[in-house]
Structure formats: C-alpha cells, structure tokens
C-alpha cells in the first residue's frame, strides 16, 4: 500500500500512559495504519521523521475570540496561524459583536467565507451575542447551517443578555436544534455594584475585587436551575475560583448534563505571580488568589471540569497597558503556548499525569462537540497530529506569538511538550516550527 505521508519512529501514549514507538501511515487525510512494522516505510509520498518526538492528536479549543472586527485586531488568518503553532486542529470561535454581531444569516455566512479563505486549521462558529428577543429571530436557521450553538452568552457586561426570561428563550432555541449554549457565568448586578464602587483601579488585586467570586458562584447555580428547566446542552465557560468550583459541584447535582472548562491562565496565573504584568493580565473573569488556582487543579483532577480552553483574546500591549485597569480590554493571547504551559506545570508539580492532561485538550472537547473522528490517534480517525518535543526544555518568549498581539503572559517560562511539527488533515502544515504555507483549514459545520 502506498501512503500519502508516513510518520516514522513516533512515540505515542499507550493505554496506561507509557510511551510506545510506532509508525503512522496516512492516506486521504485519515490514519490508515499504526504499526511497529517497517513495511510502510517503503511506499510513501512524504516522510516525517519523529525520532525523539511524542505524537499527540491535534488539540481542540471550545472557546476562542478570533474574528470580532472593531473589538480586537485578530483575523482568521492570524488566529488560526497561532492555533497551528500551538498544536490545535480545531477551534470554536465565539460570536462576533458590533456590525459583525452573529445573529443574521448574512453575517454568519460572511464569517464562513472568511474562514474558508484564510484558515490554517478548521474553525467552528458560534452564533450570538444575544441582547434582546429580536436577536433570536434567525438563530434557528443559523444553527441549521452548522453553528456550534449560542455563545459566549454574557450574564455580565459588556452587553449582557437582557434577563433570565431571555436566557430561558435562548436555551429553548438551542434545545430545539440540539446545540450548545456556552455561558459566561457572572452575576451582572453583583459585578455592576462592585465596579461602580470604584472609578480607578491600579492593581490586579483591586481589579479582581470588582468581580468577586460570589458573582461566579451565583450565576453557575442559577444557570444550572434554568438548564434543568429547559434541558439544554449547557456549557459553563472559564471557571475561575474556588467558589465557582464549589458551585459547579452543586450545579452538577442539580443538572448532571452541565459541562465546564478552565483556562490555562486561571490554572497558572494569580494576582500575586502575575502582578508584574500590570494591566496586561486583565481578563474576565479576573485572575484570582493562589488558593483559587489550587482548587481549580483539584477540580480538574477529579474530572469535575470537562475541558481546558484558552478563551484566547489577543490585544497589543499598547492597547492593554492603561493606568486605570478598568479601561484595559479584557483578554489574553494563549493559543500558541497553552498546551506546553499546562502540561509542563501539571507534570512538574505531579498534579495530573500527561495522558490525562492530553484528554482535556483532545478527547474531552471532542466528546462535548460530538466529533467521533477527532480527539485520538487511531486507525480511521482524521490525520490531525502534533509532534511535540518532550525531552528538551524551551523558554517561552514574546517571539512565540504570531497572533494579533506582541506579548505572552508566560514569557520566560520553561516548558516541555512544545510543538515541532504539525500534520493537519494529512498535510504537513508546520515543519520545525516553520509554516509550510499550506492552508487546508475550513469552516466546519456541526
């Protein structure tokens, strides 16, 4: 048999987390053979030598903010380029706002067209943002065209969903089409109360105090109750606090179908170790205390949290560095470095073994999206494979950033598990961390 591409001498994770060396034969964008045999090395069009590298399934991100002109400068091209470098084969872009508000078929199809012309890897699209009942008018048709669902539905500013009655309506719409509703769970009244108490914030600790954990905990529990009433596929975005974890444990008992995610920045950064970043580290929900980070890791280890998502939102430092942190746009770039940062931290501190960390980036998000052909390296699966260096450490630098930003909050961090090559849909799109100018990415309907 002749293969389009063969990956030789790759290490893969075995069923018990052990490393097994194999050769991987790829044809027509799919994995056709995984074997110790050398036979496949005699007939191929392209060969990738993975000696000393670990082969992992390309990662899946349930939550990014890539294409929202007028809010950030990220494009489909720059955002998916960052994703490719970071090892992602699929990202789910949250709804755009402003003139691109993704509540009309026209805007949704324009976003599809942008993806199909610019994407390095595949992109799924959410619909929304929902501000008023009228915004739901064309949503059923958008969902029929393959949107993930509604998201990110903001229960806090900016532009929160009008009220709980509108939230019920929104959940009913996605329920009818069996799609996802992704919720930013912070109580807007609590956030507004604490935000209005101050006019000038100049530290991450002060910034966090304007959005206290009780706002997250209350919203999580309220969403669980409403989800139980509507029976919707509800996903809680970016849990950030010990209180939020406590509430989510209770919420799962109220409504077991709930899923959730945590971001790399809430796992790695806190108001102390990120203090030197100043307003560069502003994000919502905000960075919390060290004890909140510790609790998030515990919830992840217990399997309470379903996935690790970046909530990638890239801004330039000149846009972020405001003396008043309340004026800084919230969001952090993360696609380029998310996996090596989290995997290195987890293994180094003996928190969660590597094979389980990989699941939070691959099989678990694939399950939430109901994508059976992604998330693992198996015969018959799509040939999306990232080859990472797991033996030699590298130092993260701002030079790693290829998205529409000029900094990473992890500059200087020493990491393992950093992508070297990336094969997407059976094509080599990243070779020795250099892009090959092949862009097989496209809009992926669900």
N, C-alpha and C positions, 0 to 999 in steps of 0.2 A: 504493500500500500504506500502511496505517495502522500506526504503531508505538506500542507502549505507552510507550516512553521513547526519546528521542534525545539523544545526547551530541554537541554540535557544537563544532567548532574544537579538537579534542583533538590533542595531539601523541602519536604512538606511535613506538616504536623500530623502525626499519627493519632489514633483514637484515644490514646492515653497521654497525649501531649508530647510524645517522643518524636525525634526527628528521623525521617526516613528519606533516603535518596532515591529519586525516580527520574525517568524521562517522560516528558509530556508531549504527545502528538496532537497537533491542531489542524483541523480541516474545516473550511467553510464557516469559520467563526465559532466553531464548537470544539470542545475537548473530545477527541476520538479515542485516545489511549493514554493510560498511565501505567508505566511498566518499569521494571528493573532491567528488562531486556534491552540489548543494544541494537536490535534489528531495525528499529525505526530510525536509527542514525544513518541509514544508508540511502534514504529516499526522502528528500525534502527540498523545498524551495528556499527556505531561510532557517538558519540555526542560531539559537541564542544559548550561549554558554553560561549557565547559572552556578558554576562552581563556587562554593562558599557563600551562596545566597539562599535565602529562605523564600519559597514561593507561597504567596497568600492569595486568596480571592480578592479581587478589587473591592474597595470599600464602598459603602452606601451611606449617604447622608440624607436623613429625613428632613433637614431643616437648614436651608441657606437663604441668604438675601443677596441675590446676584443682580437681577435686572430690575432696577427701580429708578429710572432716569429722573433727575431732579432732587432725589434724596441722596443717592451716592453716585460715584463715578464708575462703578463696576459695570462691565459689559459681559455678555455671554462669552465672548472670546477670552477676556482676562480672567473671569471667574472659573471657567472650565479648564483653562490652562493651569491655574492654581490647583484645581482639583486633580488634574492629571499628575502633576508633580507630587502631590500628596498621596497618590495611590488610589484615588476614587474613580470608580467606573460609572457611578450614577449619583446624581444629586437631585434633590427635590427643592425647587425654587419657590419660595413663598410669594404670595400675590404682590403685585406692584401697586403703587399708590399714585395720587395726583392724576395727571392726564392719562396715565397708563393703568389706572385702577382696573383690576382684572375682574370686572363684573359684566362685561359685554363680550359677545362672541367676536366682535371685531378686534378688541384688544387682545383677547385670548389667542386668536389666530395670528395676530401680528407678533406676539411673543413666540408662538410656534415657529413662524418664519425666521425670526432672529436666531432661534436655537438651531434650526436646520441649516442655516448658512454660516454659523460661527462656531458651533460647539466642537470641542475636542473629544468629549465623552458624552454620554446620554444625560438628558435632563427631563425630569418630570415636573409638571407645573401645578401649583395650587391655584384656586380661584379665590376672589375676595378683593380687598378688605370689605367687610360688611359694616356700614354705618347706619343704614336705615332700611326699612322693609322693602323699598323700591329696588335696593341693590340685589335682592334675591330673584328678581324677575327672570333674568336669563341664566341664572346659575344651573337649573336642571339641564339645559341644553349644553352648557359648558362641561358639566360632569359627564354627559353622554359622549363628549368628544375626548374623554380620557383624562380629565383633571384628577389629581390625587384626591381632592376634596376641597374643603374651605380652610384657609389658613394664611397667615397666622392670625387667628381671631383674638383681637386685643381686648381684654377685660379691663385694661387700664389705658392711660393716654400713651401715645398720641392717637386721636381718633378712635375712641373705644366703641365697641358695639353698643347700640343705644341703651338697651336694658335687658333684663333677663327674659322678657317676653320675646324679644328679637333673637336671643340666644336659643330659646326653645324652637322658634320658627326655623332658624338656621340648622339646628340639629335634625329637625324633621325633614328638611330638604335633603341633607346628605344621607339620612337613613333610607329615604325612598330610593336612592341610587346606590346604596351600599358603599358609600365612600367615607373618607376620614374627615373629621373636624379637628384641627390642631389648635390648641388653646394656650394663649399666654395668660397664665393664671396669676393675676394680681388684682386685688380689690381696688377699683378706681377711686372710691370715696376715701379709703384709708390713705392711698398714695397722694391724692389731691390734698387731703388735710395736712399731712406732714410736709409736703412740698411747699404749700402756701405759708407754712410757719417760718420759712427761711427765704431769703432773697439772694444770698450769696453763699456758695459752698466752695471750700478750697482744700478739701482732703477726701480721700476715698471713704474714710470712716463717716464723715458728715454726709457724704453722698449716699451711703448705704442707709443712714438713718432716715432719709426721706422716703424710703421704700422698705419699711420694716418687714421681717419675716411673717408677721401675722397677716399681712396683705396677701401673701402667697398661700398660707395655710387655709385661710378662709375661702379663697377663691377655688382652691383644689377641692375642698369638701362640697362647696356649692355646685361646682361642675359635676361632681360625682352624683349628687342627688338629681340634677336635671338630666344627666345622661341615663340614669336608671329609668327616669320617666319616659324618655324618648327612645331608649335602646339604640343609641347611635354608636358608631365606631369613634370613640373619643380618645385623643392623644394629648397628654399634658406636656407642653414644651418646657425645656430647661429648668428642672427642679434645682433650687439653689441653696436651700437652707435645711437645718435640722428640723425646724418646724414644718417645712414643706414636706420632708420625708415622713415625719410623724403623721401629717395629714393624709399623705398618699397611702400609707399603710391602712388607715381607717377608710379611705376612699375605695380601696380595692375590695374591702369587705362589703361596702355599700354597692359597688358596681364592679364585679371582677373583670369585665371586658376592658377596663381602662388600661392604656399603655402610657409609658412615660419615657423621657430622655434626660440625660445630663450632658453638659458641655465640658470640653477639656478645660476651659478657663475656670469653671466653678470647681473642678476637681484639683487643679494645680495651683491656682492663684487665690490669694485672700487679701484683705485690706492691709495686712502687715507686709507680706513678702512682695506685694506689688506696689507698695507706697511710692517707690522711686519713679514709677511710670507716670505719676500725677494723673492728669485728665486723659491720658492715652488709655487708661484702664477703665474708663467709664463704660458701663454696659447695663442693660436692664434684662432680667433682674440684676441687681448690683452684685459685685464681689462681696462675700461675707467674711465672717471670722474663721480662724483656723479650725475651731471645733465644728463648724458647719461643714467644712471640707471633709473632715474625718467622718462625719455621719453620712455624707454622700457616698464615700467609698464603702462604708458598711452596707448601705442600701444596695449599691451596685453588686457587691459580693453576694448578698442574699438573693439576688435575682429580682428584687422588687422593681428596679429600674430596667426598662426594656432595651434601651439603645444609648449609644453615645453619638450625639450630633453636634456639629460645630456652631450652629447659629451664626455662621460666617457673615460678617457685615464689614466690608473694608472701607476705611477712610484714611486720608493722608494726615500725617501728624499736624500739619498746618491747620487742618480743619478741627482737630481734636483738642489741641493744646490751648484751652481757654482758661483764663484766671478764675472764672466762675464755672465750676464743673457742670452746673445745670445748663450751661449754654453749649456744652460739647455734645455732638451727636453720639448716641449710644451705639456701641457695636465694636467688635474686634475681628481682625482677619484671623483665619485659623485653618483653612483648607490645606495649606502647604505642610503644616507641621503637626496636625492633630494626632495622627497615629503614633509617630515616634515619640512625641512628648508623653502621651498617656501610657503607651506600652512600656517605655523605659521606666517611668515613675512606678508603675504597678509592679514590675518585676524587681526593680532595685529595692523597693521597700517591702517586698514579699507580701503584697496586698492581694493580688489576684494573678493566677498563672496566665502565661501568654496565650494559651489556646482559648481561654475564656474571654480574655480581652478582645481577641480577634472576632469572637462571636458577636460582641456588642457593636462591631463595625461592619459585620457582614451578614451572617445567618439571621440574626435577630431583626434588624431592619428589613431584610428581605421577607421575613415572615409577616411583619406588620403590613408591608405593601402587597403581600400575596404573590410574590415573584418566585416561582419554583425553579426557574432556570438560572438564578443568581445565588450568590452567597457562599459557594463552596467550590473546591476543586475536585470535580468528579466527572467521570465519563458521561457525556450527554449535556453537561452544563455549558453555558456560554463561556467562551475562552477569554475571560477578563482576569488577568493575573498580574499581580505586582510582585516583583522580585526585590527583596529588601536585604540590606547588609545588616546582619545581626551580630557580627563579630567585632567590627571596628567602630569605635565611637566617633561621632562627628559633633561639631559645635554649631548650634543654630545661630544664624546671623540674619541681619536685615536683607542680605543678598539673596536669601532663600525666597523672598517674597516676590511673586510675579503677578499677584492680583493688583487691584487698583488701590494700593497702599504703599507706604515706604517704611513700614516698621512691623516687627513682630514683638509681642509682649514677652516672648521666650528667648530673646537674644542672649547668647552666651550659655544657654542650657546645653549640657552634654547629653546626646541621645544615641541610642541604638535603633535598629529596625527602621532605617531610613531608606526610602525607595531609590533603587538604582536603575532598573528597567521597568517598563510598564507595557503590558500587552493588553490591548482592548479590542474586543471583537476579532480576535485572532491576528491583529496587526500591531506591530511594534510602534508605539506612539511616543515612548520615552526610552532613549538608549544612553546609558551612562549619564543620566540626569540631564540629557540634552533632548530637545524636542525634535522629532523627525519630520515635522511639517505634514504629517498625515492626520486628518481630522475626520474620523469616522462617526463622530457623535451626531445625535439627532434627538428630536422630541420623542419621548417615549410615553405613549398613552397607557393608562392603567384601566 
